[in-house]
Amino acid sequence: MRFPLPLARTGASLTVAERDVVRRVLGGASNAAIARARGTSPRTVANQVASAFEKLGVSSRARLARQLASSDLDDALEGAEA
């Protein structure tokens, strides 16, 4: 059974970059490691993480993982893509 991940802000959607960052966060990568892999600065990644957390209605990596644990990531983020 799958449950779609509701977005906290009405009309909010994740950008392609935010989706990628969320996937990497769920894989356990640090902001620095994500920045190296994406060719951006750690500050850019931190901003993308914060934006995605706000849009998804979570406040930490642990809460993000818990919220997505019972759903398929692709399905959960499908409607969240901009």
BELLINHU-V257114 format. One record per backbone hydrogen bond with DSSP energy under -1.0 kcal/mol. NH is the residue of the N-H (numbers start at 1). CO is the residue of the C=O. Records with the same first field share a line. If there is no record, write none. Layout:
BEGIN
NH->CO ; CO
END
This chain:
BEGIN
8->55
12->9
14->80
19->15
20->16
21->17
22->18
23->19
24->20
25->21
26->22
27->23
28->25
29->24
34->30
35->31
36->32
37->33
38->34
39->35
40->35
45->41
46->42
47->43
48->44
49->45
50->46
51->47
52->48
53->49
54->50
55->51
56->52
57->53
58->53
64->60
65->61
66->62
67->63
68->64
69->65
71->68
76->72
77->73
78->74
81->78
82->14
END
